[in-house]
Amino acid sequence: MNDPIKLIKPYISFDEVTEDIKEIFNSGQLTKGQHVDKFVAGLKDYSKAEHAFLTTSATTALTMSLKAIGIKEGDRVAVSDFSWPATCNVVEDLGATPIFIDVDRHTYNMCPKDLESKLEDYEGNKLTGVIVVDALGNPSGIMQLKEICIAHGIPLIQDSACAIGSSVDNIKVGAIADLTCYSFHPRKLITTGEGGAILTNNAEYAKWLTVKLAAGASGIKGKGMDFVDYGYNYRLSEIQALMGWIQLLKLDNITAERNAIAREYNALLEPLGFLQQKTDDNVYHNIQSLIFTVPSSISRDALIDYLGAHNIESTLGTYCLSGTTYYLEKYNDPQKNSLWLESNTITLPCYKGVDVNRVVDVIRSFCAL
């Protein structure tokens, strides 16, 4: 059997960090050191956001962002419905109500018209926050959604867990919304094992986050720190920050490679009836995941199984949040396009050195069955 083709491979090797890791251990500075500072500075410089904060995951980044805008029990928060469950789990955890907004079948992103139709409920309760997801790294439509939020005075959180390296009108994701959240999970283009970040240009949010992410500390009191509030420890270690910074230095090359691979796939699969996720003309997509809708004549699930039997890893695009058992039973509000995309999208392997022709040949053989 051929060697396995994985869905993604990390863009970092042990050899790249060996000497720095030795230095970290020799120094005894395992946290809150120079590599954390370099990674934070690098994120700000790359995105052109004025403030950046590291967190343990995109989930904790989203939670802190919701707290920063003042979300409380009983509030209504709109969420893009085609995403990983963390997007709405954080809303549910705070006792607020997730308002599921359907997505466009081509970009997979939040539909502006559906958002506008749900700005308030039948009792006149208005939205108090919006979480827009850059589906699989694609920020298409974010500017129109931002305009809606500004017009109605609603804070905008951009769930950019997948979108580091993407941009709109040459503005990097991270400097667009009121608050932007990244993920550094192993399936992302930058991984620290687990980890995340919050970026913002809002000085008030940044001031609040500075204290809250330091366990409530602000300045010195006597021989110790002055704790002016309660807070949290969601820090990344020096080793994690080192990993993130090393990958950030080559991020533009990574996204360029992935775009070239995506074009190769598309040229071969489009004639078979596969449609690649669409992006707006003013958008640069990092291709964090390479997603296609499958032809109506085939079974997406059967194709995933067939690829697996040929030692090629693939998976669904992502999830219809309103269709998951928990949210369906509690709110009974499934969104049509999102539900369709969950059943009809496939993620294919995309990274430097992947054998595109082998993957496509197996897909061709499946389609001919």
Buried (B, 14 or more C-beta within 10 A) or exposed (E): EEEEBEBBEBBBEEEBBEEBBEBBEEEEBEBBBBBBEBBBEBBBEBBEBEBBBBBBBBBBBBBBBBBBBEBEEEBBBBBBBBBBBBBBBBBBEBEBBBBBBBBBBBBBBBBBEBBEEBBEEEEEEEBBBBBBBBBBBBBBBBBEBBEBBEEBEBBBBBBBBBBBBBBBEEBBBBBBBBBBBBBBBEBBBBBBBBBBBBBBBBEEBBEBBBBBBBBBBBEEEEEEBEBEEEBBEBBBBBBBBBBBBBBBEBBEEBBBBBBEBBEBBBEBBEEBBBBBBBBBEEBBBBBBBBBBBBBEEBEBEEBBEBBEEBBBBBBBBBBBBBBBEEBBEEBEBBBBBBBBBBBBBBBBBBBEEBEBEBBBEBBEEBBEE
